[in-house]
Structures are given as structure tokens and as C-alpha cells.
Amino acid sequence: MTTPTSLARLSPPAPPPKANPRLTQRHKAAIIVRFLLNEGADVALTQLPDAMQADLTYLMGEMGYVDRTTLGAVLMEFAQELESIGLSFPGGMPGALSALEGRISPMTAARLRKEAGVRLAGDPWERIRGLSVAELKDLVDAESTEVAAVTISKLDVGKAAELLGALPGDKARRITYAVSMTGTITPAAVDRIGLTLASQLDDVPPRAFDEAPVNRVGAILNSSTASTRDDLLSALDETDADFAGEVRKTIFTYAHIPQRVEPRDLPRVVKDVDEETLVTALAYATEGEAGTTTTFLLDNISARLADQLRDAVEERGAVSAREGEAALARVTTTIRELEAAGELKLIRPEETED
């Protein structure tokens, strides 16, 4: 005789409950969003188009409650749809451009964005907050005081303070006062300002070079021999003195070490430079500004290490200009690498002038 338990084992599993057929896909989406919010999930609804955000809000405002059976059916249907997805593509041209950002040429991306009449997806203020202080300064300089006040208000406190410090005093004071008048500005107005500023960023034509011309020339001269560097700077002085002055600010050579490197950082520099290279540099740089730098280096490391290096320099003997220039360049390159890694901070040329 078959028992009820055995009958239960022979019976096929009950099919999953079906969602109420009167629920539209939008209603189901509202249920899913509400469930996720109740569970504490961080749902990035700001990534949705404005119209879809509005529809979702209206639906959630109209719906009363959902029973457990309906909720389970909607969740089960949602889970099954997720499991059946093999590959998803970004929605529309904005999504496609964002997905391919950095993987297609900037010129192509700018042309497609302009042809399609779309901007980069996402919150425009996120893009603006990601700009450097120098870029923000250029952006604020081109805008009215009121727009600048809104921009300052949307930045992190630290970056806002740094930006105000980079602006001329009178302009910074006007912007600070204008911030006090932003209390009644509406979210829609702030969003429009953000979209306008972001569209200006999108309208900037793509550049063939990431670095500014002055930085590119400075990098080339940093790796040149002293005679070549001096000749080229003299020629630049004759053709464009202002540009030559800016290039000089980007140049960092062995002779600049006493003015640009803190004495406390020199032991780390000496440690990171290959000993043979360091000895060659010290043996070559014995006169003029280069000699002053050599003395500065030896005076700011331990006495024992300095004596060892002096002995090694005496044993090294004469150094050819080619070897010496290469060794000096390697010392300055090491300092640049330490700065890039955050191990030390170079003194800016403007600070040495003060």
C-alpha cells in the first residue's frame, strides 16, 4: 500500500507561483526596486533616464501593498530572467560611448557624440568633481560669479578651499559671498548648470598630445646635455621669451637639486641611485653649480657614507662628458620617480623665487 509520503515523492514539484497578470513590467520593476531598497541595497537609480526615474517614482507612489505570494512570484520571475541573460549591451548611443570610453580614439568618440547629440552618461557633477584644481580654475574663470558659487558648493570641502586659494583674491571673495545667496536655488537649476558645464567639457576638441607643449619641451630638455639645453633655451629666449620662461619652470637638472629638494630627502635619493652611477655623477660634477650640488649632497647624508663616496670618487678618476651627463640625468630621473611615487615632494620654482 502506498503511503502519503511515498505519493508526495512520486508527485512532480509544484510549479513556481506566477505573478499577477494585471501587473505590468513597470509595476514589477517598482516592486523589485522597493524590495531592494528595503534590503538596504544601493540602487543607482540616477543612472536611469530622467523620464524613467519619474515613472518609477509615480508608480511607487500609486501602489499600496503587495502580498507575499505576488512578491515571491515577481522575485522568482526576475531571478529567472537574470539567469537567462547571456550578454547585455549598453542602452543607446550614450551607453555605447561610455562602454567604449578609452578604447576608441578621442576624435572618433567626439565625432560620434556630436553626431548623435548625446553627452556622457551619469551625473555631470561627478565629472566636474573629478577635475583637477587647475581644470576647475579654467572652468570657473570662464563663468559668472553665480555659476562659480554653485560649482564651489558642489565640490568637496578640501578641493573647494584649494580652488578658492588658486583664484585671485577679489574673485575668490566675490564667489564666497555669492555662495551665501545659493540657499534658494532649486535642484533643477543646479542640474541644468551641471549639464551646461559638462557639455562644455564635451565640446573641447580632442588633442593629439596629452601633455602641454611647455611640458613636452621641458621633458626633452631635461634629458638633453647641458650644452644642448642652454643653446635651445637661448634660442627660445630670442623667439618667445614668455614660453622660454615657462619651459625653465618645468626643467629639473642636477644643478637644481639644492633649490628643489629638501635636505632630509637626500639620504633616500642616494639610497635609490645605483652606486656606480652616483659615484660617476659626483666625480663628474665638481665645478660650478654642479659642484655646489655635489657638496650639498655629501653634506646632507651620514658622515660615514659621505666619506665612502669621496673615497670612491677618488678611485673613479676622470669621467668623460658623455658618461657624466648620463649619470647626472639618472640622478634627476630617480628624484622624479620618487616624487611620482609620493616618496618626496619637490619644492616648486615659484616657492624658491619667494
BAVEX-385623 format. One line per 3 residues: for each residue x, y, z of N, C-alpha, C. Coordinates in steps of 0.1 Angstrom, whole numbers, plus 5000, padded with zeros to 4 digits. Each point is the difference from the previous one (the first is absolute). Example, Ala and Ser with C-alpha at 12.3 -4.5 7.8 and 13.67 -1.06 7.14 Angstrom:
residues 2
5132/4943/5078/4991/5012/5000/5009/5012/5000 | 4996/5011/4993/5009/5011/5000/4992/5011/5008 $
This chain:
residues 354
5009/4988/5000/4991/5012/5000/5009/5012/5000 | 4996/5010/4991/5008/5012/4999/4997/5010/5011 | 5010/5005/5007/4997/5009/5011/5000/5014/4994 $
4994/5010/5008/4999/5014/4995/5014/5005/4998 | 5010/4995/5008/5014/5006/4998/5005/4995/4987 | 4998/4988/4996/5005/4995/4987/4993/5006/4989 $
4987/5003/5001/4992/5008/4990/5007/5013/4998 | 5004/5007/5011/5006/5013/4999/5013/5000/4992 | 5007/4988/5002/5013/4999/4993/4998/4998/4985 $
4989/4993/4997/4997/4997/4986/4994/5012/4992 | 4994/5009/5008/4993/5012/4993/5010/5009/4995 | 4998/5006/4988/5009/5010/4995/5000/5013/5009 $
5012/5007/5000/5000/5012/5008/4991/5011/4996 | 4994/5007/5009/4991/5010/4997/5006/5011/4992 | 4994/5005/4989/5005/5011/4992/5002/5013/5008 $
5010/5008/4997/5001/5013/5008/4988/5008/4998 | 4996/5008/5010/4988/5009/4998/5002/5010/4989 | 4989/5003/4994/5001/5010/4989/4995/5013/5005 $
5007/5011/4995/4996/5013/5004/4987/5004/4995 | 4993/5009/5007/4987/5004/4997/5001/5006/4985 | 4991/4994/4991/5001/5004/4986/4997/5015/4998 $
4993/5006/5010/4996/5014/4999/5012/5009/5002 | 5011/4995/5006/5012/5008/5002/5008/5002/4987 | 5003/5012/4997/5008/5003/4988/5015/4999/5003 $
5008/5000/4990/5015/4999/5002/5004/5012/5009 | 4994/5012/4998/5004/5011/5009/4996/4998/5014 | 4988/4994/5003/4997/4997/5013/5009/4990/5007 $
5004/4990/4992/5010/4990/5005/5013/5007/5003 | 5004/5009/4991/5013/5007/5003/4999/5008/5013 | 4989/5006/5002/4998/5008/5013/5000/4991/5012 $
4995/4988/4999/5000/4990/5011/5014/4996/5003 | 5008/4997/4989/5014/4996/5002/5008/5011/5006 | 4998/5012/4996/5008/5012/5005/4996/5002/5015 $
4987/4999/5003/4996/5001/5014/5006/4990/5009 | 5000/4987/4995/5005/4989/5007/5015/5002/5003 | 5008/5004/4990/5014/5002/5001/5003/5012/5010 $
4992/5010/5000/5002/5011/5009/4997/4996/5014 | 4990/4992/5002/4997/4994/5013/5011/4992/5006 | 5007/4993/4991/5011/4991/5004/5013/5008/5002 $
5000/5013/4997/5012/5008/5003/5009/5001/4988 | 4996/4996/4988/5008/5000/4988/5002/5014/4995 | 5012/5003/4995/5002/5013/4994/4997/5000/4985 $
4988/5004/4997/4995/4999/4986/5003/5014/4993 | 5008/4999/4990/5005/5012/4993/4989/5005/4990 | 4989/5005/5005/4989/5004/4992/5004/5013/4992 $
5010/5007/5004/5004/5012/4993/5005/4997/4986 | 5004/4988/4997/5005/4996/4987/4989/4998/4990 | 4987/5000/5005/4989/4998/4991/4997/5014/4994 $
4993/5000/4988/4996/5012/4994/4990/5007/5009 | 4999/5014/4999/4991/5007/5009/4986/4996/4999 | 4995/4997/4988/4986/4996/4998/4997/4987/5007 $
5010/4990/5000/4998/4987/5006/5000/5002/5015 | 5009/5009/5005/5000/5003/5015/4987/5005/5004 | 4994/5009/4992/4987/5006/5004/4989/4990/5000 $
5000/4991/4989/4989/4990/5000/5001/4990/5012 | 5012/4997/5003/5002/4991/5012/4995/5006/5013 | 5003/5013/5001/4996/5007/5012/4984/5001/5001 $
4994/5003/4988/4985/5000/5000/4994/4987/5003 | 5006/4989/4995/4994/4987/5002/5002/4996/5015 | 5011/5003/5006/5002/4997/5014/4990/5008/5009 $
4997/5012/4995/4991/5008/5008/4985/4995/4998 | 4997/4994/4989/4986/4995/4998/4997/4986/5006 | 5011/4992/5001/4998/4986/5004/4998/5000/5016 $
4991/4992/5004/4997/4999/5014/5008/4989/5007 | 4997/4987/4999/5008/4990/5006/4999/4988/4990 | 5009/4990/5002/5001/4988/4992/5001/4988/5010 $
4991/4990/4997/5000/4989/5009/5013/4991/4998 | 5002/4991/5009/5012/4992/4999/5001/4991/4988 | 4989/4995/4996/4999/4991/4988/5005/5007/4988 $
4994/5013/4998/5004/5008/4988/5014/5004/5001 | 5005/5004/5012/5014/5004/5001/5009/4988/4996 | 4997/4988/5005/5008/4988/4997/5000/4997/4985 $
4989/5002/4994/4999/4997/4986/5008/5010/4991 | 4999/5013/5004/5008/5010/4993/5015/4998/5002 | 5004/4997/5012/5014/4997/5002/5005/4988/4993 $
4992/4989/4999/5003/4988/4993/5002/5003/4985 | 4990/5008/4995/5001/5003/4986/5012/5009/4997 | 5003/5009/5009/5012/5008/4998/5013/4992/5000 $
5001/4991/5010/5011/4991/5001/5002/4991/4987 | 4989/4995/4995/5001/4992/4988/5005/5008/4988 | 4995/5013/4999/5004/5008/4989/5015/5003/5001 $
5005/5002/5012/5014/5003/5002/5009/4988/4996 | 4995/4988/5004/5008/4988/4997/5000/4997/4985 | 4990/5004/4993/4999/4997/4985/5008/5010/4992 $
5005/5011/5006/5007/5010/4992/5014/4995/4998 | 5004/5000/4987/5013/4996/4996/5010/5012/4999 | 4995/5011/4994/5008/5012/4998/4990/5012/4998 $
5004/5011/5006/4992/5012/4999/5008/5011/4994 | 4994/5008/4992/5006/5012/4994/4995/5012/5006 | 5009/5011/5001/4996/5012/5006/4988/5007/4991 $
4991/5006/5007/4989/5006/4993/5003/5013/4993 | 4998/4999/4987/5001/5012/4991/5014/5004/4998 | 5002/5011/4993/5013/5006/4997/5007/5005/5012 $
4994/5006/5010/5007/5004/5011/5007/4989/5008 | 4992/4989/5001/5006/4988/5007/5011/4994/4993 | 4999/5000/4986/5010/4994/4992/5013/5008/5001 $
4998/5013/4999/5012/5009/5001/5007/4999/5014 | 4992/4999/5010/5006/4998/5014/5007/4987/5001 | 4994/4989/4994/5007/4987/5001/5013/4999/4992 $
5001/5008/4989/5012/5000/4992/5009/5012/5003 | 4997/5007/5011/5009/5011/5003/5014/4995/5003 | 5010/5007/4993/5014/4996/5002/5004/4988/4991 $
4990/4994/4993/5004/4989/4991/4998/5004/4985 | 4993/5011/4998/5000/5006/4986/5007/5013/5001 | 5005/5005/4989/5007/5012/5000/4992/5012/5005 $
5006/5010/5007/4992/5011/5004/4993/5008/4989 | 5007/5000/4988/4994/5007/4989/4987/4993/4995 | 5001/4987/4999/4988/4992/4996/4989/5002/5011 $
5003/4999/5012/4990/5001/5011/4993/5014/4999 | 5008/5011/4999/4995/5013/4999/4991/5002/4988 | 5004/4994/4988/4991/5001/4988/4987/4993/5002 $
5001/4988/5005/4987/4992/5002/4991/5007/5010 | 5006/5005/5011/4992/5007/5010/4993/5012/4994 | 5007/5007/4992/4994/5012/4994/4990/4997/4989 $
5002/4989/4992/4990/4996/4990/4988/4995/5007 | 5001/4993/5011/4988/4994/5007/4994/5010/5009 | 5006/5011/5003/4994/5010/5009/4999/4995/5014 $
5010/4993/5005/4999/4994/5013/5013/5005/5008 | 4998/5000/5013/5011/5003/5009/5004/4988/5008 | 5011/5001/5007/5004/4988/5008/4989/4997/5010 $
4998/4987/5002/4989/4996/5010/5005/5002/5014 | 4990/5001/5009/5003/5001/5014/4998/5014/5005 | 5002/5002/5013/4999/5013/5007/5011/5010/4995 $
4996/5011/4994/5010/5009/4995/5009/5005/5011 | 4995/5002/5012/5008/5005/5011/5011/4990/5004 | 4997/4987/4998/5011/4990/5003/5012/5003/4991 $
4998/5003/4987/5010/5003/4991/5008/5013/5004 | 4992/5010/5004/5006/5013/5004/5008/4998/5013 | 4995/4993/5009/5008/4997/5013/5013/4993/4997 $
5000/4992/4989/5012/4993/4997/5011/5008/4993 | 4997/5012/4997/5010/5009/4993/5011/5004/5010 | 5011/5003/4995/5011/5006/5008/4997/5014/5004 $
5007/5005/5010/4998/5014/5004/5003/5010/4988 | 5011/4997/4993/5003/5008/4988/4989/5000/4990 | 4994/4988/4997/4989/5000/4991/4988/5007/5005 $
4997/4998/5013/4989/5008/5006/5002/5015/4999 | 5012/5004/5002/5003/5014/5000/4997/5006/4986 | 5004/4993/4990/4997/5004/4986/4985/5000/4998 $
4993/4991/5005/4985/4999/4998/4993/5012/5008 | 5004/5002/5012/4994/5011/5008/5004/5014/4994 | 5012/5001/4995/5004/5013/4994/4991/5004/4988 $
4994/4990/4993/4992/5003/4989/4985/5002/5003 | 4997/4999/5013/4986/5000/5004/4997/5013/5008 | 4987/5002/5002/4996/5011/5009/5002/4997/5014 $
5000/5010/5009/5002/4998/5014/4990/4990/5006 | 4987/5002/4995/4989/4991/5006/5002/4985/4996 | 5004/4998/4987/5003/4986/4996/5012/4995/5008 $
5010/5008/5001/5012/4996/5008/4997/4997/5014 | 4990/5007/5006/4996/4997/5014/4993/4987/5001 | 4992/4996/4990/4993/4987/5000/5011/4989/4998 $
5009/5002/4992/5011/4990/4997/5008/4998/5013 | 5004/5011/5007/5007/4999/5012/4992/4992/5011 | 4987/5002/5000/4991/4993/5010/4999/4985/4997 $
5002/4996/4988/4998/4986/4996/5013/4992/5002 | 5011/5007/5003/5013/4993/5002/5002/4996/5014 | 5009/4990/5002/5004/4996/5013/5007/5013/5007 $
4998/5000/5013/5005/5012/5007/5015/5002/4998 | 5008/4990/5000/5014/5002/4998/5004/5005/4986 | 4993/4995/4990/5003/5004/4986/4995/5015/4998 $
4988/5003/5007/4995/5013/4998/5009/5010/5007 | 5006/4997/5011/5009/5009/5007/5013/5002/4991 | 5004/4989/4994/5012/5001/4992/4998/5008/4987 $
4988/4999/4995/4996/5008/4988/4999/5014/5003 | 4994/5004/5011/4999/5014/5004/5014/5006/5002 | 5009/4992/5006/5013/5004/5002/5008/5003/4987 $
4996/4993/4989/5007/5001/4987/4994/5012/4992 | 4989/5006/5005/4994/5011/4993/5005/5013/5005 | 5000/5011/4992/5003/5013/5005/4991/5004/5012 $
5006/5007/5009/4993/5003/5013/4987/5007/4998 | 4998/5010/4991/4988/5007/4998/4989/4990/4994 | 5004/4992/4991/4990/4990/4994/4996/4990/5010 $
5010/4995/5008/4996/4990/5011/4990/5006/5010 | 5002/5013/5003/4991/5006/5010/4986/5002/4994 | 4999/5004/4987/4987/5001/4994/4993/4987/4999 $
5007/4989/4997/4994/4987/4999/4996/4995/5014 | 5008/5003/5010/4996/4996/5014/4988/5007/5004 | 4998/5012/4997/4988/5008/5003/4988/4994/4993 $
5002/4997/4987/4989/4995/4992/4995/4986/5005 | 5009/4992/5007/4995/4988/5005/4989/5002/5011 | 5001/5011/5007/4989/5003/5010/4987/5003/4993 $
5000/5002/4987/4987/5003/4993/4995/4987/4993 | 5006/4989/5002/4995/4988/4993/4990/4992/5008 | 4995/5005/5011/4991/4993/5009/4987/4996/4993 $
4995/5008/4991/4987/4998/4994/5001/4994/4986 | 5012/4997/4995/5001/4994/4987/4994/4986/5000 | 4993/4997/4989/4993/4987/4999/5009/4989/4995 $
4997/4987/5004/5008/4989/4994/5000/5000/4985 | 4989/5003/4994/4999/5000/4985/5010/5010/4994 | 5001/5012/5007/5009/5010/4995/5015/4995/5001 $
5003/4994/5012/5013/4995/5002/5004/4989/4990 | 4990/4992/4996/5002/4989/4990/5002/5006/4987 | 4993/5011/4996/5002/5006/4987/5014/5006/4999 $
5004/5006/5011/5014/5006/5000/5010/4989/4998 | 4998/4989/5007/5010/4989/4999/5000/4995/4986 | 4988/4998/4993/5000/4995/4987/5006/5010/4990 $
4998/5013/5002/5007/5010/4992/5015/5000/5001 | 5005/4999/5012/5014/4999/5002/5006/4987/4994 | 4993/4989/5002/5005/4987/4995/5000/5001/4984 $
4990/5006/4995/4999/5001/4985/5012/5008/4995 | 5004/5010/5007/5012/5008/4996/5013/4991/5000 | 5000/4991/5010/5012/4990/5001/4999/4991/4987 $
4988/4996/4996/4999/4991/4989/5003/5007/4987 | 4998/5014/5000/5002/5007/4987/5015/5003/4998 | 5009/4997/5009/5014/5003/4998/5005/4990/4990 $
5006/5006/4989/5005/4991/4989/5011/4991/5006 | 5000/4987/4995/5011/4991/5004/5014/5005/4997 | 5009/4997/5008/5014/5004/4998/5009/4988/4996 $
5009/5003/4992/5009/4989/4996/5010/4996/5011 | 5003/5010/5008/5010/4998/5011/4994/5002/5014 | 5003/4991/5009/4994/5001/5013/5007/5012/5008 $
5013/5001/4998/5007/5010/5007/5000/5014/4993 | 5000/5011/5008/5001/5013/4994/5014/5002/4993 | 5001/5009/4990/5012/5002/4993/5012/5003/5009 $
4997/5009/5010/5011/5004/5009/5005/4988/5008 | 4992/4990/5004/5004/4988/5007/5008/4991/4991 | 4996/4999/4987/5007/4991/4991/5014/5005/4997 $
5001/5013/4998/5013/5006/4997/5009/4999/5013 | 4994/5002/5012/5008/4999/5012/5005/4986/5002 | 4991/4990/4997/5005/4986/5002/5011/4997/4990 $
5000/5005/4988/5010/4997/4990/5013/5007/5005 | 4999/5012/5005/5012/5007/5004/5006/4994/5013 | 4992/4994/5008/5004/4993/5012/5010/4989/4997 $
4997/4993/4988/5008/4989/4996/5011/5004/4991 | 5002/5013/4997/5010/5004/4991/5013/5004/5008 | 5011/5000/4993/5012/5005/5007/5000/5014/5003 $
5008/5005/5009/5000/5013/5005/5002/5010/4989 | 5009/4997/4991/5003/5010/4989/4988/5001/4991 | 4994/4989/4996/4989/5000/4991/4988/5007/5007 $
4998/4998/5013/4989/5006/5007/5002/5016/5000 | 5012/5004/5003/5003/5014/5001/4998/5007/4986 | 5005/4993/4989/4998/5006/4987/4986/5001/4996 $
4992/4990/5003/4986/5001/4996/4992/5010/5008 | 5003/5001/5013/4993/5010/5008/5004/5014/4996 | 5012/5002/4996/5005/5013/4994/4992/5004/4988 $
4998/4990/4991/4992/5002/4988/4986/5003/5003 | 4994/4993/5010/4986/5002/5004/4999/5014/5005 | 5010/5005/5008/4999/5014/5005/4999/5010/4989 $
5007/4997/4989/4999/5010/4989/4987/5000/4992 | 4994/4988/4999/4988/4999/4993/4987/5002/5008 | 5000/4995/5012/4988/5001/5009/5005/4999/5015 $
5002/5012/5005/5006/5000/5014/4990/4995/5010 | 4987/5002/4998/4990/4995/5010/5000/4985/5000 | 5000/4994/4988/5000/4986/4999/5013/4994/5006 $
5011/5006/4998/5013/4996/5005/4999/5000/5015 | 4994/5011/5006/4999/5001/5014/4992/4988/5006 | 4989/4997/4994/4991/4989/5004/5008/4986/4999 $
5008/4999/4990/5007/4987/4998/5010/4999/5011 | 5007/5011/5004/5010/5000/5010/4994/4995/5013 | 4987/5003/5003/4994/4995/5012/4998/4985/5001 $
4999/4994/4988/4998/4986/4999/5013/4992/5000 | 5011/5007/4998/5013/4993/4999/5005/4997/5014 | 5005/4988/5002/5006/4996/5013/5013/4993/4997 $
5011/5006/5003/5013/4994/4997/5008/4997/5013 | 5012/4995/4999/5008/4997/5011/5003/5013/5008 | 5002/5011/4993/5003/5013/5006/4989/5005/5008 $
4988/4996/4998/4988/5005/5007/4997/4993/5013 | 5008/4989/5003/4997/4992/5012/5000/5008/5013 | 5010/5009/5002/5000/5007/5013/4988/5009/5001 $
4994/5005/4989/4989/5009/5002/4986/4993/5000 | 5000/4987/4994/4988/4993/4998/4997/4988/5010 | 5011/4995/5006/4999/4988/5008/5003/5004/5015 $
4991/4995/5009/5003/5002/5014/5012/4992/5005 | 5009/5006/5008/5011/4992/5005/4997/4987/5006 | 4988/4999/5007/4996/4988/5007/4997/4989/4990 $
4997/5003/4987/4997/4990/4990/5012/4994/4993 | 5012/5006/5002/5012/4996/4993/5005/4986/5003 | 4999/4996/5013/5004/4986/5003/4992/4989/4992 $
4987/5003/4998/4992/4991/4992/5004/5000/4985 | 5003/5012/4995/5004/5001/4986/5013/4993/4998 | 5010/5002/5009/5013/4993/4999/4998/4984/5001 $
4991/4996/5008/4997/4986/5001/4995/4994/4987 | 4991/5007/4993/4993/4995/4989/5009/5001/4987 | 5010/5008/5000/5009/5001/4988/5010/4989/5000 $
5002/4993/4989/5010/4990/4999/5014/5006/5004 | 5007/4993/5008/5013/5005/5006/5010/5004/4989 | 5001/4992/4990/5010/5004/4989/4995/5012/4993 $
4987/5002/4998/4995/5012/4993/5002/5012/5009 | 4998/4998/5013/5002/5012/5009/5014/5004/5001 | 5009/4991/5001/5014/5003/5000/5005/5007/4988 $
4995/4995/4988/5003/5006/4987/4995/5015/5000 | 4988/5002/5005/4994/5014/5000/5008/5009/5009 | 5004/4995/5012/5007/5008/5010/5015/5003/4994 $
5006/4990/4994/5013/5002/4994/5000/5010/4989 | 4989/5001/4992/4999/5009/4989/4996/5014/5004 | 4991/5001/5010/4994/5013/5004/5009/5006/5011 $
5011/5006/4997/5009/5006/5010/5001/5015/4999 | 4995/5006/4990/5002/5015/4998/4987/5007/4998 | 4999/5012/5002/4989/5009/4997/4988/4995/5008 $
4988/5002/4995/4987/4997/5006/4999/4985/5003 | 5005/4992/4991/5000/4985/5002/5009/4997/5012 | 5011/5006/5001/5009/4998/5012/4993/5004/5013 $
4993/5011/5000/4992/5004/5011/4990/4989/5004 | 4994/4994/4990/4990/4989/5003/5007/4988/5006 | 5012/4997/4995/5007/4988/5006/5003/5003/5015 $
5005/5012/5003/5003/5003/5014/4987/4999/5008 | 4989/5005/4994/4987/5000/5007/4996/4985/5004 | 5002/4992/4990/4996/4985/5002/5009/4994/5011 $
5013/5002/4999/5009/4994/5010/4998/5006/5014 | 4996/5012/5001/4999/5007/5013/4987/4996/5007 | 4990/4993/4993/4987/4997/5006/4997/4985/5000 $
5011/4992/5000/4998/4986/5003/5010/4997/5011 | 4999/4987/5005/5009/4997/5011/5014/5002/4997 | 5008/5003/5010/5014/5003/4998/5008/4988/4995 $
4996/4988/5005/5006/4988/4996/4998/4997/4985 | 4988/5001/4996/4996/4998/4986/5007/5011/4991 | 5000/5012/5004/5007/5011/4993/5015/4997/4998 $
5006/4995/5010/5015/4997/4999/5002/4988/4990 | 4991/4990/5001/5001/4989/4991/4999/5004/4985 | 4990/5010/4998/4998/5005/4986/5012/5008/4996 $
5006/5008/5008/5011/5008/4997/5012/4991/4996 | 5002/4989/5007/5011/4990/4997/4997/4994/4987 | 4987/4997/4997/4997/4993/4987/5002/5010/4989 $
4997/5013/5002/5002/5010/4990/5015/5001/4996 | 5009/5000/5010/5014/5001/4998/5005/4988/4992 | 4995/4988/5003/5004/4988/4993/4994/5000/4985 $
4988/5007/4999/4994/5000/4986/5008/5008/4990 | 5006/5011/5005/5008/5007/4990/4992/5009/4991 | 5006/5003/4989/4993/5009/4990/4989/4993/4993 $
4989/5008/4997/4988/4995/4994/4998/5008/4987 | 4996/4993/4990/4997/5006/4987/4987/5008/5001 | 4999/5010/4991/4988/5008/5000/4987/4991/4997 $
5002/4991/4991/4988/4991/4997/4996/4992/5012 | 5010/4994/5007/4996/4992/5012/4995/5009/5011 | 5006/5011/5002/4996/5009/5011/4986/5006/4998 $
4997/5004/4988/4986/5005/4997/4990/4990/5002 | 5003/4987/4996/4990/4990/5001/4998/4996/5015 | 5010/5001/5008/4999/4997/5014/4992/5011/5007 $
5003/5013/4997/4992/5011/5005/4985/4999/4997 | 4997/4996/4988/4986/4998/4995/4994/4989/5008 | 5007/4990/5003/4994/4988/5007/4997/5004/5015 $
5008/5009/5006/4998/5005/5013/4987/5008/5001 | 4998/5009/4990/4988/5008/5000/4988/4992/4996 | 5002/4990/4992/4988/4991/4996/4996/4992/5013 $
5009/4996/5008/4996/4993/5012/4992/5009/5009 | 5004/5012/5001/4993/5010/5009/4986/5001/4994 | 4998/5002/4987/4987/5001/4994/4992/4988/5003 $
5006/4988/4999/4992/4987/5003/4996/5000/5015 | 5008/5004/5009/4997/5001/5014/4988/5010/5002 | 5001/5011/4993/4989/5009/5001/4987/4994/4995 $
5000/4994/4989/4988/4993/4994/4994/4990/5009 | 5009/4993/5008/4996/4989/5009/4995/5006/5013 | 5001/5013/5002/4996/5006/5013/5010/4999/5011 $
5013/4996/4996/5010/4998/5010/5006/5014/5005 | 5000/5009/4991/5005/5014/5004/4992/5010/4992 | 5001/5013/5003/4993/5010/4994/5010/5011/4996 $
5001/5003/4987/5009/5010/4995/4995/5014/5004 | 5009/5009/5003/4996/5014/5002/4997/5006/4987 | 4989/5007/4998/4996/5006/4988/5009/5012/4997 $
5003/5003/4987/5008/5012/4997/4995/5013/5005 | 4987/5001/5001/4994/5013/5005/5003/5002/5014 | 5001/4989/5008/5003/5000/5014/5015/5005/5002 $
5009/4995/4992/5014/5004/5001/5002/5015/4997 | 4991/5005/4991/5001/5014/4996/4995/5009/5011 | 4990/4995/5008/4996/5008/5011/5011/5001/5011 $
